[in-house]
C-alpha cells in the first residue's frame, strides 16, 4: 500500500519519537485521537516499524563508528602527550555510553584540562572515513519543507 505524503510524514514523525497524538497535531489534525486512528490504518503500523528499524540500524552503525573514532583519538592523544585532548575524548566516550555523571550517579564528571595548542587532528586521516558516512546520509531521502518544519517544531516543544 502506498501512503500519501501526509501519512508518510506522520509515520516519520512517530518513528522519530513523537507520540501519535503529537504527530497527528503536527500534520494538521485537531483531534488528539486521530493519531491512534492513523496508526490503525492498513500499512501505517508496518511503515512506522520499518522506519524505526532502519533508524535503529543507522544509529547502531554510527554508535560503533563514533566509538572507534573516539577510542583512536584517546590513544593518539595519550601517545602524543596531549592529556587535555585525551580527557576530552574520554569524556565524550563516557557521554556516548551514558556515563557522563550528570545526575546518574555512576561516575563523577571529569574536569577537563585546557587542551594544548597543538592540533591533534593533523595526523588523523578523517577524510578517508567520511565518504562512507556521506554515502549513508545521501541514501536517505531528504526531508521536504513540511517535514523539516514539523521536526523543528517537535524539538522546540520538548
KOLPANU-185529 format. One record per residue: residue number from 0; residue in one letter; x, y, z of N, C-alpha, C, O, CB in turn. Coordinates in Angstrom, 1 decimal. Glycine has a CB too. Layout:
N
resi  resn  n.px  n.py  n.pz  ca.px  ca.py  ca.pz  c.px  c.py  c.pz  o.px  o.py  o.pz  cb.px  cb.py  cb.pz
NUM  A  X  Y  Z  X  Y  Z  X  Y  Z  X  Y  Z  X  Y  Z;
...
//
This chain:
158
resi  resn  n.px  n.py  n.pz  ca.px  ca.py  ca.pz  c.px  c.py  c.pz  o.px  o.py  o.pz  cb.px  cb.py  cb.pz
0  X  0.8  -1.2  0.0  0.0  0.0  0.0  0.9  1.2  0.0  1.8  1.3  0.8  -1.0  0.0  1.2;
1  X  0.5  2.2  -0.9  1.3  3.4  -0.9  0.6  4.5  0.0  -0.6  4.6  0.0  1.5  4.0  -2.3;
2  X  1.4  5.2  0.7  0.9  6.2  1.6  1.0  7.6  0.9  1.9  7.8  0.2  1.7  6.2  2.9;
3  X  0.1  8.4  1.2  0.2  9.8  0.7  1.2  10.5  1.5  1.6  10.1  2.6  -1.2  10.5  0.8;
4  X  1.7  11.7  1.1  2.7  12.4  1.7  2.4  12.8  3.2  3.3  12.8  4.1  3.1  13.7  1.0;
5  X  1.2  13.1  3.5  0.8  13.4  4.9  0.9  12.2  5.8  1.4  12.3  6.9  -0.7  13.9  4.9;
6  X  0.5  11.0  5.3  0.6  9.8  6.1  2.1  9.4  6.2  2.5  9.0  7.3  -0.1  8.6  5.4;
7  X  2.9  9.6  5.2  4.3  9.3  5.3  5.0  10.2  6.3  5.8  9.7  7.1  5.0  9.5  3.9;
8  X  4.6  11.5  6.3  5.2  12.4  7.3  4.8  11.9  8.7  5.6  12.0  9.7  4.7  13.8  7.1;
9  X  3.5  11.5  8.9  3.1  11.0  10.2  3.9  9.8  10.6  4.4  9.8  11.8  1.6  10.6  10.1;
10  X  4.2  8.9  9.7  5.0  7.7  10.0  6.4  8.1  10.4  7.0  7.6  11.4  5.0  6.7  8.9;
11  X  7.0  9.1  9.7  8.3  9.5  10.0  8.4  10.2  11.4  9.3  9.9  12.1  8.8  10.5  8.9;
12  X  7.4  11.0  11.7  7.4  11.6  13.0  7.3  10.6  14.1  8.0  10.8  15.1  6.2  12.7  13.1;
13  X  6.4  9.7  14.0  6.2  8.6  15.0  7.5  7.8  15.1  7.9  7.5  16.2  5.0  7.7  14.7;
14  X  8.1  7.5  14.0  9.3  6.7  14.0  10.5  7.4  14.7  11.4  6.8  15.2  9.7  6.2  12.6;
15  X  10.4  8.8  14.6  11.5  9.6  15.2  11.2  10.0  16.6  11.9  10.7  17.2  11.6  10.9  14.4;
16  X  10.1  9.4  17.2  9.9  9.5  18.7  8.7  10.4  19.1  8.5  10.5  20.3  11.1  10.1  19.2;
17  X  8.0  10.9  18.1  6.8  11.7  18.5  5.7  10.7  18.9  5.6  9.6  18.4  6.3  12.6  17.3;
18  X  4.8  11.1  19.8  3.7  10.3  20.1  2.7  10.4  19.0  2.7  11.4  18.2  3.0  10.8  21.5;
19  X  1.8  9.4  18.8  0.9  9.5  17.7  0.0  10.8  17.8  -0.3  11.4  16.7  0.0  8.3  17.7;
20  X  -0.4  11.2  19.0  -1.2  12.4  19.1  -0.5  13.6  18.7  -1.0  14.5  18.0  -1.7  12.5  20.6;
21  X  0.8  13.7  19.1  1.6  14.9  18.7  1.8  14.9  17.2  1.7  15.9  16.6  3.0  14.8  19.5;
22  X  2.2  13.7  16.7  2.4  13.7  15.2  1.1  14.0  14.4  1.2  14.7  13.4  2.9  12.3  14.8;
23  X  0.0  13.6  14.9  -1.3  14.0  14.2  -1.5  15.5  14.3  -1.9  16.1  13.3  -2.5  13.2  14.8;
24  X  -1.2  16.1  15.5  -1.4  17.5  15.6  -0.4  18.2  14.6  -0.8  19.3  14.1  -1.2  18.0  17.0;
25  X  0.8  17.7  14.5  1.8  18.4  13.7  1.4  18.4  12.2  1.9  19.3  11.5  3.1  17.7  13.9;
26  X  0.7  17.4  11.8  0.3  17.3  10.4  -1.0  17.9  10.1  -1.6  17.8  9.0  0.4  15.9  9.9;
27  X  -1.6  18.5  11.1  -2.9  19.2  10.9  -4.2  18.7  11.4  -5.2  19.3  11.2  -3.0  19.4  9.5;
28  X  -4.1  17.6  12.2  -5.3  17.1  12.8  -5.6  17.7  14.1  -4.7  17.9  14.9  -5.3  15.5  13.0;
29  X  -6.8  18.1  14.4  -7.2  18.8  15.6  -7.5  17.8  16.7  -7.2  18.0  17.9  -8.3  19.7  15.4;
30  X  -8.0  16.6  16.4  -8.4  15.6  17.4  -7.2  14.8  17.8  -6.6  14.2  17.0  -9.5  14.7  16.8;
31  X  -6.9  14.8  19.1  -5.8  14.0  19.6  -5.9  12.5  19.3  -4.9  11.8  19.3  -5.6  14.2  21.1;
32  X  -7.2  12.0  19.2  -7.4  10.6  19.0  -7.1  10.2  17.5  -7.1  9.0  17.2  -8.8  10.2  19.3;
33  X  -6.9  11.2  16.7  -6.6  10.9  15.3  -5.3  10.2  15.1  -5.2  9.4  14.2  -6.5  12.2  14.5;
34  X  -4.3  10.4  16.0  -3.0  9.7  15.9  -3.2  8.2  16.0  -2.6  7.4  15.2  -2.1  10.1  16.9;
35  X  -4.0  7.7  17.0  -4.2  6.3  17.1  -5.0  5.7  16.0  -4.8  4.6  15.5  -5.0  6.0  18.4;
36  X  -6.0  6.5  15.4  -6.7  6.1  14.3  -5.9  6.0  13.1  -6.0  5.0  12.3  -7.9  7.1  14.0;
37  X  -4.9  6.9  12.9  -4.0  6.8  11.8  -3.1  5.6  11.9  -2.9  4.9  10.9  -3.1  8.1  11.7;
38  X  -2.6  5.3  13.1  -1.8  4.1  13.2  -2.5  2.8  13.0  -2.0  1.8  12.5  -1.2  4.1  14.7;
39  X  -3.9  2.8  13.2  -4.7  1.6  13.0  -5.0  1.4  11.5  -5.4  0.3  11.1  -6.0  1.8  13.7;
40  X  -4.7  2.4  10.6  -5.0  2.2  9.2  -4.0  1.2  8.6  -2.9  1.0  9.1  -4.9  3.6  8.4;
41  X  -4.5  0.5  7.6  -3.6  -0.6  7.0  -2.3  0.0  6.4  -2.3  1.0  5.7  -4.4  -1.3  5.8;
42  X  -1.2  -0.6  6.8  0.1  -0.2  6.3  0.8  0.8  7.1  2.0  1.0  7.0  -0.1  0.4  4.9;
43  X  0.1  1.6  8.0  0.7  2.6  8.7  1.7  2.1  9.8  2.8  2.5  10.0  -0.3  3.5  9.4;
44  X  1.2  1.1  10.6  2.0  0.5  11.6  3.2  -0.2  11.1  4.3  -0.1  11.6  1.2  -0.5  12.4;
45  X  3.1  -0.9  9.9  4.2  -1.5  9.3  5.3  -0.5  8.8  6.5  -0.7  9.0  3.8  -2.4  8.1;
46  X  4.8  0.6  8.3  5.7  1.7  7.8  6.5  2.3  9.0  7.7  2.5  8.9  4.9  2.8  7.0;
47  X  5.8  2.5  10.1  6.4  3.1  11.3  7.5  2.1  11.8  8.6  2.5  12.2  5.4  3.4  12.4;
48  X  7.1  0.8  11.8  8.1  -0.2  12.2  9.3  -0.3  11.3  10.4  -0.4  11.8  7.4  -1.6  12.3;
49  X  9.1  -0.2  10.0  10.2  -0.2  9.0  11.1  1.0  9.2  12.3  0.8  9.3  9.6  -0.2  7.6;
50  X  10.5  2.2  9.4  11.3  3.4  9.6  12.1  3.3  10.9  13.2  3.7  11.0  10.4  4.6  9.5;
51  X  11.4  2.8  11.9  12.1  2.7  13.2  13.2  1.7  13.2  14.3  2.0  13.8  11.1  2.3  14.3;
52  X  13.0  0.6  12.5  14.1  -0.4  12.4  15.3  0.2  11.6  16.4  0.0  12.0  13.6  -1.7  11.7;
53  X  15.0  0.9  10.5  16.1  1.5  9.7  16.8  2.5  10.6  18.1  2.6  10.5  15.5  2.1  8.5;
54  X  16.1  3.3  11.3  16.7  4.3  12.2  17.6  3.6  13.2  18.7  4.1  13.5  15.7  5.2  12.9;
55  X  17.2  2.5  13.8  18.0  1.8  14.9  19.2  1.3  14.3  20.3  1.3  14.9  17.1  0.7  15.5;
56  X  19.1  0.7  13.1  20.3  0.2  12.4  21.3  1.3  12.1  22.5  1.1  12.3  19.9  -0.6  11.1;
57  X  20.8  2.4  11.6  21.7  3.5  11.4  22.4  4.1  12.6  23.5  4.4  12.6  20.9  4.6  10.7;
58  X  21.6  4.1  13.7  22.1  4.6  15.0  23.2  3.6  15.5  24.2  4.1  16.1  21.0  4.8  16.0;
59  X  22.9  2.3  15.4  23.9  1.4  15.9  25.2  1.5  15.1  26.3  1.4  15.7  23.4  -0.1  15.8;
60  X  25.1  1.6  13.8  26.3  1.8  13.0  27.1  3.0  13.3  28.3  3.0  13.4  26.0  1.7  11.5;
61  X  26.4  4.1  13.5  27.0  5.4  13.8  27.6  5.3  15.2  28.7  5.9  15.5  26.0  6.6  13.8;
62  X  27.0  4.7  16.2  27.5  4.5  17.5  28.8  3.8  17.5  29.8  4.2  18.1  26.5  3.7  18.4;
63  X  28.9  2.7  16.7  30.1  1.9  16.6  31.2  2.8  16.0  32.4  2.7  16.4  29.9  0.6  15.8;
64  X  30.9  3.5  14.9  31.9  4.3  14.3  32.4  5.4  15.2  33.6  5.7  15.2  31.3  4.9  13.0;
65  X  31.5  6.1  15.9  31.9  7.1  16.8  32.8  6.6  17.9  33.8  7.2  18.3  30.7  7.8  17.4;
66  X  32.4  5.4  18.4  33.2  4.8  19.5  34.6  4.5  19.0  35.6  4.7  19.7  32.5  3.5  20.0;
67  X  34.7  4.0  17.8  36.0  3.7  17.2  36.9  4.9  17.0  38.0  5.0  17.4  35.9  2.9  15.9;
68  X  36.2  6.0  16.5  37.0  7.3  16.3  37.4  7.8  17.6  38.6  8.3  17.7  36.1  8.3  15.6;
69  X  36.5  7.9  18.6  36.9  8.4  19.9  38.0  7.6  20.6  38.9  8.1  21.2  35.7  8.5  20.8;
70  X  37.9  6.3  20.5  38.9  5.4  21.1  40.3  5.7  20.4  41.3  5.7  21.1  38.6  3.9  21.0;
71  X  40.3  5.8  19.1  41.5  6.1  18.4  42.0  7.5  18.8  43.3  7.6  18.9  41.3  6.1  16.8;
72  X  41.2  8.4  19.0  41.6  9.8  19.4  42.2  9.7  20.8  43.2  10.4  21.0  40.4  10.7  19.3;
73  X  41.6  8.9  21.7  42.2  8.8  23.0  43.6  8.2  22.9  44.5  8.8  23.5  41.3  7.9  23.9;
74  X  43.8  7.2  22.2  45.1  6.5  22.1  46.1  7.5  21.4  47.2  7.6  21.9  45.0  5.3  21.2;
75  X  45.7  8.2  20.4  46.6  9.1  19.7  47.0  10.3  20.7  48.1  10.7  20.7  45.9  9.7  18.4;
76  X  46.0  10.8  21.4  46.3  11.9  22.3  47.2  11.5  23.4  48.1  12.2  23.8  45.0  12.4  22.9;
77  X  47.0  10.3  24.0  47.9  9.8  25.0  49.3  9.6  24.5  50.3  9.9  25.1  47.4  8.5  25.6;
78  X  49.4  9.0  23.3  50.7  8.7  22.6  51.5  10.0  22.4  52.7  10.0  22.4  50.5  8.0  21.4;
79  X  50.8  11.1  22.1  51.5  12.4  21.8  51.6  13.3  23.0  52.1  14.4  22.9  50.7  13.1  20.6;
80  X  51.1  12.8  24.1  51.3  13.5  25.4  50.3  14.7  25.5  50.6  15.6  26.3  52.6  14.1  25.5;
81  X  49.2  14.6  24.8  48.2  15.7  24.9  47.1  15.2  25.8  46.0  14.8  25.3  47.7  16.1  23.5;
82  X  47.3  15.3  27.1  46.3  14.8  28.1  45.0  15.5  28.1  44.0  14.9  28.3  46.9  14.9  29.5;
83  X  45.0  16.8  27.8  43.8  17.6  27.8  42.8  17.0  26.7  41.6  16.9  26.9  44.0  19.0  27.5;
84  X  43.4  16.7  25.5  42.6  16.2  24.4  42.2  14.8  24.7  41.0  14.3  24.4  43.4  16.2  23.1;
85  X  43.0  14.0  25.4  42.7  12.6  25.8  41.5  12.7  26.8  40.5  11.9  26.6  43.9  11.9  26.4;
86  X  41.6  13.6  27.8  40.5  13.7  28.7  39.2  14.1  28.1  38.1  13.5  28.4  40.8  14.7  29.8;
87  X  39.2  15.0  27.1  38.0  15.4  26.4  37.4  14.2  25.6  36.2  14.0  25.6  38.4  16.6  25.4;
88  X  38.3  13.5  24.9  37.8  12.3  24.2  37.2  11.3  25.1  36.2  10.6  24.8  38.9  11.7  23.3;
89  X  37.9  11.0  26.2  37.3  10.1  27.2  36.0  10.6  27.7  35.0  9.8  27.9  38.3  9.9  28.4;
90  X  35.8  11.9  28.0  34.6  12.4  28.4  33.5  12.2  27.4  32.3  11.8  27.7  34.7  13.9  28.7;
91  X  33.8  12.4  26.1  32.9  12.1  25.0  32.5  10.6  24.9  31.3  10.3  24.7  33.4  12.6  23.7;
92  X  33.5  9.8  25.1  33.2  8.3  25.2  32.2  8.0  26.3  31.2  7.2  26.1  34.4  7.5  25.3;
93  X  32.4  8.6  27.4  31.5  8.4  28.6  30.1  8.9  28.3  29.1  8.2  28.6  32.1  9.1  29.8;
94  X  30.0  10.0  27.6  28.7  10.6  27.2  28.0  9.6  26.3  26.8  9.4  26.3  28.9  12.0  26.6;
95  X  28.8  9.1  25.3  28.3  8.2  24.3  27.7  7.0  25.0  26.7  6.4  24.5  29.4  7.8  23.3;
96  X  28.3  6.5  26.1  27.8  5.3  26.8  26.8  5.7  27.9  26.5  4.8  28.7  28.9  4.5  27.3;
97  X  26.5  6.9  28.1  25.5  7.3  29.1  26.2  7.4  30.5  25.4  7.3  31.5  24.4  6.4  29.1;
98  X  27.5  7.6  30.6  28.1  7.6  31.8  28.8  8.9  32.1  29.9  9.0  32.5  29.2  6.5  31.9;
99  X  28.1  10.0  31.8  28.7  11.3  31.8  28.6  12.0  33.2  29.1  13.1  33.4  28.0  12.2  30.9;
100  X  28.0  11.3  34.2  28.0  11.8  35.6  27.0  13.0  35.8  27.1  13.6  36.8  29.3  12.3  35.9;
101  X  26.2  13.2  34.8  25.2  14.3  35.0  23.9  13.8  35.6  22.9  13.6  35.0  24.9  15.0  33.6;
102  X  24.0  13.6  36.9  22.8  13.2  37.7  22.6  11.7  37.7  21.6  11.3  38.4  21.7  13.8  37.1;
103  X  23.4  10.9  37.0  23.1  9.5  37.0  23.8  8.7  38.2  23.5  7.6  38.4  23.4  8.8  35.7;
104  X  24.7  9.4  38.8  25.4  8.9  40.0  26.4  7.7  39.7  26.9  7.2  40.7  24.4  8.4  40.9;
105  X  26.6  7.4  38.5  27.5  6.3  38.2  29.0  6.7  38.3  29.8  6.1  38.9  27.3  5.7  36.8;
106  X  29.3  7.8  37.6  30.7  8.3  37.6  30.6  9.9  37.8  29.7  10.5  37.3  31.4  8.0  36.3;
107  X  31.6  10.4  38.5  31.7  11.8  38.6  32.1  12.5  37.3  32.7  11.8  36.5  32.7  12.3  39.7;
108  X  31.7  13.7  37.1  32.0  14.4  35.9  33.5  14.7  35.9  34.1  14.9  37.0  31.3  15.8  35.8;
109  X  34.1  14.7  34.7  35.6  14.9  34.6  35.8  16.4  34.4  35.2  17.0  33.5  36.2  14.1  33.5;
110  X  36.7  16.9  35.2  37.1  18.3  35.0  38.2  18.3  33.9  39.2  17.8  34.1  37.6  19.0  36.3;
111  X  37.8  18.9  32.7  38.7  18.9  31.6  39.9  19.9  31.7  39.7  21.0  32.1  38.0  19.1  30.3;
112  X  41.1  19.4  31.4  42.2  20.3  31.4  42.1  21.1  30.1  41.5  20.7  29.1  43.6  19.5  31.4;
113  X  42.8  22.3  30.1  42.8  23.1  28.8  43.6  22.3  27.8  44.7  21.8  28.1  43.4  24.5  29.1;
114  X  43.1  22.2  26.6  43.8  21.5  25.5  45.1  22.2  25.2  45.2  23.5  25.2  42.9  21.3  24.3;
115  X  46.1  21.5  24.8  47.3  22.1  24.3  47.1  22.7  23.0  46.2  22.3  22.2  48.4  21.0  24.2;
116  X  47.8  23.7  22.6  47.6  24.4  21.4  47.8  23.6  20.1  47.3  23.9  19.1  48.4  25.7  21.3;
117  X  48.6  22.6  20.2  49.0  21.8  19.0  47.7  21.0  18.6  47.1  20.3  19.3  50.1  20.8  19.3;
118  X  47.4  21.2  17.3  46.2  20.4  16.8  46.5  18.9  16.7  47.5  18.6  16.1  45.7  21.0  15.4;
119  X  45.6  18.1  17.2  45.9  16.7  17.2  45.2  16.0  16.0  45.5  14.8  15.7  45.4  16.0  18.4;
120  X  44.4  16.7  15.3  43.7  16.1  14.1  44.5  16.1  12.9  44.1  15.5  11.9  42.4  16.8  13.9;
121  X  45.7  16.8  12.9  46.5  16.9  11.7  47.0  15.5  11.3  47.1  15.2  10.1  47.7  17.8  11.9;
122  X  47.3  14.6  12.3  47.9  13.3  12.0  46.8  12.3  11.6  47.1  11.2  11.1  48.7  12.8  13.2;
123  X  45.6  12.6  11.9  44.5  11.7  11.6  44.0  11.9  10.2  43.9  13.0  9.7  43.3  11.8  12.6;
124  X  43.6  10.8  9.5  43.0  10.9  8.2  41.5  10.7  8.3  41.0  9.6  7.9  43.7  9.8  7.2;
125  X  40.8  11.7  8.8  39.4  11.6  8.9  38.7  11.7  7.6  37.6  11.2  7.4  38.8  12.7  9.8;
126  X  39.4  12.2  6.6  38.7  12.4  5.2  38.5  11.0  4.6  37.6  10.8  3.8  39.6  13.2  4.3;
127  X  39.3  10.0  5.0  39.1  8.6  4.5  37.9  8.0  5.1  37.3  7.1  4.5  40.4  7.8  4.7;
128  X  37.5  8.4  6.3  36.4  7.9  7.0  35.1  8.5  6.5  34.0  7.9  6.6  36.5  8.0  8.5;
129  X  35.1  9.7  6.0  33.9  10.5  5.7  33.1  10.0  4.5  31.9  10.1  4.6  34.3  11.9  5.5;
130  X  33.7  9.4  3.4  32.8  9.0  2.3  31.7  8.0  2.7  30.6  8.1  2.1  33.7  8.5  1.2;
131  X  32.0  7.1  3.6  31.0  6.1  3.9  29.9  6.8  4.7  28.7  6.4  4.5  31.6  5.0  4.7;
132  X  30.2  7.8  5.6  29.2  8.5  6.3  28.3  9.3  5.4  27.1  9.3  5.5  29.8  9.4  7.4;
133  X  29.0  10.0  4.4  28.2  10.8  3.5  27.3  10.0  2.6  26.2  10.4  2.3  29.2  11.6  2.6;
134  X  27.8  8.8  2.2  27.0  7.9  1.3  25.8  7.4  2.1  24.7  7.3  1.5  27.9  6.7  0.9;
135  X  25.9  7.1  3.4  24.8  6.7  4.2  23.8  7.8  4.3  22.6  7.6  4.2  25.2  6.2  5.6;
136  X  24.3  9.0  4.6  23.3  10.1  4.7  22.6  10.4  3.4  21.5  10.8  3.4  24.1  11.4  5.2;
137  X  23.4  10.3  2.3  22.8  10.6  1.0  21.7  9.6  0.6  20.8  9.9  -0.2  23.8  10.7  -0.1;
138  X  21.8  8.4  1.1  20.9  7.3  0.7  19.5  7.6  1.3  18.5  7.1  0.7  21.4  6.0  1.2;
139  X  19.4  8.3  2.4  18.1  8.6  3.0  17.6  9.8  2.3  18.3  10.8  2.1  18.2  8.8  4.5;
140  X  16.3  9.7  1.8  15.7  10.9  1.1  15.7  12.1  2.0  15.3  12.0  3.2  14.3  10.5  0.5;
141  X  16.0  13.3  1.5  15.9  14.5  2.3  14.5  14.8  2.7  13.5  14.5  2.0  16.6  15.7  1.6;
142  X  14.4  15.5  3.8  13.1  15.9  4.3  12.6  17.1  3.4  13.4  18.0  3.1  13.1  16.3  5.8;
143  X  11.3  17.2  3.1  10.8  18.3  2.4  10.5  19.4  3.4  10.7  19.3  4.6  9.5  18.0  1.6;
144  X  10.1  20.6  3.0  9.9  21.7  3.9  8.9  21.4  5.0  9.1  21.8  6.1  9.4  22.9  3.1;
145  X  7.8  20.8  4.7  6.8  20.5  5.7  7.4  19.5  6.8  7.1  19.7  8.0  5.6  19.8  5.0;
146  X  8.1  18.5  6.3  8.7  17.6  7.3  9.8  18.3  8.2  9.8  18.1  9.4  9.4  16.5  6.6;
147  X  10.6  19.2  7.6  11.6  20.0  8.3  10.9  20.8  9.4  11.3  20.9  10.5  12.4  20.8  7.4;
148  X  9.8  21.5  9.0  9.1  22.4  9.9  8.5  21.5  11.0  8.5  21.9  12.2  7.9  23.1  9.2;
149  X  7.9  20.4  10.7  7.3  19.5  11.7  8.4  19.0  12.7  8.1  19.0  13.9  6.6  18.3  11.1;
150  X  9.5  18.6  12.2  10.6  18.1  13.1  11.1  19.3  13.9  11.4  19.1  15.1  11.7  17.5  12.3;
151  X  11.2  20.5  13.3  11.7  21.6  14.1  10.8  22.0  15.2  11.2  22.3  16.3  11.9  22.8  13.2;
152  X  9.5  22.0  14.9  8.5  22.3  16.0  8.4  21.2  17.0  8.2  21.5  18.2  7.1  22.6  15.3;
153  X  8.7  20.0  16.7  8.7  18.9  17.6  9.9  19.1  18.6  9.7  18.8  19.8  8.8  17.5  16.9;
154  X  11.0  19.5  18.1  12.1  19.7  19.0  12.0  20.9  19.9  12.6  20.9  21.0  13.4  19.7  18.2;
155  X  11.3  21.9  19.4  11.1  23.1  20.2  10.2  22.9  21.4  10.4  23.5  22.5  10.5  24.2  19.4;
156  X  9.2  22.0  21.3  8.2  21.7  22.3  8.8  20.9  23.5  8.2  20.9  24.6  7.0  21.0  21.8;
157  X  9.9  20.3  23.3  10.4  19.4  24.4  11.1  20.2  25.5  11.6  19.7  26.4  11.4  18.4  23.9;
//
